[in-house]
Amino acid sequence: MDWMSRNLPYLMAGISVGGQYALIAIGYTMVYGILRLINFAHGDIFMVAGLIMVYATTVMPIYIAIPLMIVVTVFLGFMVERVAYKPLRSAPRMSIMISAIGVSYLLQNLALYVTGGLSQQYPAIPWINDTVTIFGAATKRVTVITPILTIVLVVLLVLLIKHTKIGMAMRAASKDFETSQLMGIKINSVISFTFIIGTFLAAIGSLLFFTNYTGVTPTAGAMPGLKAFVAAVFGGIGSIPGAVIGAFIIGICENIIKGLGWTTFSDAFTFALLIVILIAKPTGLFGEKATDKV
């Protein structure tokens, strides 16, 4: 029981942070599934969501600040797609990737200008910030809520993709972009909707993540963003269940390593895992073998 109470917090934190990575990883995997684009700005949109929340709570009650943060983050994701990616739709893939990196650095530098580079304290959100005791181990309620909320959101997303008209259009676009355009699918609407869902999940993820790790800096989205990207590749980029499972595995392993006292190596492990997966199974755990026309 003593072993359990000593190690359970690390396991719970791993499941919790895995859920938070999963919510970011879905954005990567959905955009890649349709556009074959790695949206490098996704982690920075997650960071901006944290900053919006910091500043919004200084002027309004928290119950108004949360919906406002989600709306503004979603709008930002939509605008990034319209301004930075849409004009380059027929350009070489490398151009879009450079544009994505440019947006990432633009958001980081804007955040640096606004915050002066200082870490901002994330507001304490009532109820989810409370401490609860599970099997004798004390933890924040957010640790318990995150995996449940993540699974609920993923199930709803899968149902949306499988059983709605826009979901069918998204699946068609991910299978064959050009043919789906010829079949009359409004491809711009589908892509915008994909970015909206991705940034909505990233906004929810930021709410949960920064409740646990309360310092918001201009680079706060870089490492979670990279780890979520690794999770998406690990699970098979383009596969939503794969991204979620990959994120949970990374979150749990990372926190077990911290529990063993090797905190310095927890980040390195994630990227070592990426190299091993790419060597052993380049398409990831659930990735389909792609037959790209050259």
N, C-alpha and C positions, 0 to 999 in steps of 0.2 A: 504493500500500500504506500510505503514511503517512496519507493521507486516511481510508482504511479503518480503521486502528487508532485514529485520533483520534475518528471518528464512530460506530464500531461499538458502543462502550459505551452511547451514548445510545439507539441503535436497540434494543439488547438490553434496556436498562432500560425502554424504552417497551413492548416486547412483554410483559415481565414484569409491569409495573404494570397493563397492560391486562388480563392474565389475572386479577390480583387484583381489579380493578374488576368483571370479568365474574362472578366468584364472588359478589360482593355484589349485582350487578345482577339475577342470576337470581332472588334472593329477592324483589326488588321486582316483577319482571315476573310471577312465578307468583302472588303474592298479589293483584296487580292483575287478573290474568287471571280469577281466581275471584270475588274479593270486590269488584272495582272500587274497591279501596282502596289509596292510597299509604301504605305502612307507614313513616312518618317515623322510627320508633324503630329501624329496621333498622341504620342506621349506628352507633347507640349500642350496640346489642347486639354489633356487631363490635368496638367499643372495649372493652366489658366483657370480651369474650373475651381481649383483650390483657392486661387487668389481672388476670384470673383466672390467666393463665399466669405473670405477674410474681410474684404472691404464692404460687402453688402450688409454684413451683420453689424457694422459700426453705425449704420444709418437706419436700419429697419429691423423689426422682430425676426427671429430665426425662422418662423413658419412662413414668412413671405420670402425671406432670403433663399431658402432651399428651392422652391419652384422657379424663382427668378434665375438662380444659378443654372438650373437645368435648361431653361429656355434660352438663355444667352449662350451657353456652351453649344447647344444644338445649332443655334443660328451661326455661331462661329465656324462650326464644322461644315455647315451648308455653304457658307461664304468662301471658305478655303477651297472647297471643290469647284465652285463657280468661277472664282478668280484665278486660282493657281493651276487647276488641272483641266478644266473644261476646254480652254483655248488650245491646249496641247494634245487634244484627243487623237489627232491624226499624226502627231509628231513622233519621232523615234522614242522608244521606251526610256532611253537614257535621259532625254530632255525632261520627261515627267519626274523621273527620280531626282534629278538635280533641282527641279522646282520644289519637290517635297522637302528636300534638305534645306533649301532656301527658306521655305515657310517655317520650318522647325527653328532655324537660327533667328528668324525675324521675331517669332513669338518669344523666344528666350531673351532676346535683347530688349524687346518692349517691356517684358517683365522685369528685367534688370533696371531699366529706366524708371519704371513705376515704383519698384521697391527699394531702389538704391543698393540692390544686391544683398539687403539684409533679410534674414529669415523671418517670415511672418508667422505669428502664432495662430493656428487654426482654432476657430471658436469651438467650445465644448457644446455638443449637441445633446439636449436633454434626452433621457431614457437610453439611447444607444451608447452613451458615454458612461453609463452607470457600471459599477463593479458587481459582478455576480460570482458565486462560488459553485464550481462543478467538480464533484468527486474530491472535495477538499482543496481544489486549486482555484485561486482567485484570478479572474480575468474580466476584461470589459465585455459588456453585452454585445458589442459590435462583432466580437470574435465568434459568437454563437449565431448571430443574425446573418453574417456574410455568406456562409456556404448555403444556407436555406434560401436566401434571397437570390443568390446566383443561380441555383438550380431552378427556381421558379421562373426567373427571367429567361433562362435558356430554353425551358420547356415551352413558354409562351412564344419565344422567337421561332423555335422549330415548327410549332403549330402554324404560326403566321406564314412561314415560308412554304409549308406543305399544303395549306388549305385556303389560301387567299389568292386573289387575282394578282396582286402586286408580288406576292411570294412566287407565284408561277412565272411571272415575268423576270424576277430575279434569277430563278433557276435556269430559265431559257438563256438569259444573257450570260450567265456563268458557263453554260455549256458551249454556246456558239454566239459570240458577240455580233458578228456581221449578219448571220442568218436571222437572228431575232430582230435586228433592225429592219431587214427586208420583210419580215412577217408583220410589221406594223407596230411593234412594241416601242413605246416612247422611252427610248434608252436614257435620255437625260433625266427624266422623272425617276426611272429605276435607280440610276446612280445617285441622284440627290437623296432618295429615300434610304439607300444603303448607308450613305454618310450620316444621315439623320439618326438612324438606329445605332450606328457605331458610336457616335458622339454622345448620344443619350446614355448608353451603357457606360461609356468612359466617365460621364458626369456622376452617375450613381457610384461607380468604382472609386472616384476621387473622394466622394463623401465618406465612404467606408474606410478608405486607405488613410486619409489625413486625420480621421478620428483616432486612429492608432498611432500614426507617425505625424505629430502635430506641427512640425516645422515646414512651412511652404517656402521654398527658394526658387529662383528662376530655372534651376536645373533639376528641380524635384521630380519632373516627369521623365527625365532621360533614362534613369536606371529601371524604374517600373515599366516604362515603354519598351526598353530593350528586352527585359525579361519576358514581357508579354509577347513580344515578337518571337523570341526563342520558343515560348510555349506553343505559339501558332505553328512554327516550323516543326517542332517536336511532334505535335499531334497530326501534322499533315496539313500544310497551309491550304485553305479553301474548305476545310472540314470544321464545322462549328463544334460538334462533340469532341473532335480531336483536340481543338484549341483548349477546350475546358478541361479535359483530362490532363493534357500537357501542363496546363497552368497549376492544377492541383498537385501534380507530381513534383513540379519545380518548387512550389511553395512549401510543401511538406519536407522535401529533401533539404532545402535551404535552412529551414528552422531546426531540423535534426542536427545538421552540421553546427549550427550555433549552440545547440544544447550540449554538444560534445566538447564545446569550448574552442572550436576552430572558426570563430566569427570572421576572421580575416579572409578565410577561403570561401565563404558562402557565396559571394558574387562570382568568384572564379569558377566554382563548381558548375554554375548555370551555363557558362560559355564553353566549358570543357564538355559538358553534356551535349551541347549543340554540335560540337565538332564530331563527337562519337556517333551521334544520330545521323549526321550528314554522310559520314563514311559508311556506316552500317546499313542505313535505309534512307537514301536521299529524299524520298517522297514523304518521310515521316511515318508515324504509327498508322494513321488512317488515310494517308494520301493515296490518290489514285495515280496509276502510271500515266503520265501525260504524253501524248503524241503530238508534239508541236510541229506545225508546218514551218519549214525554214524558208 
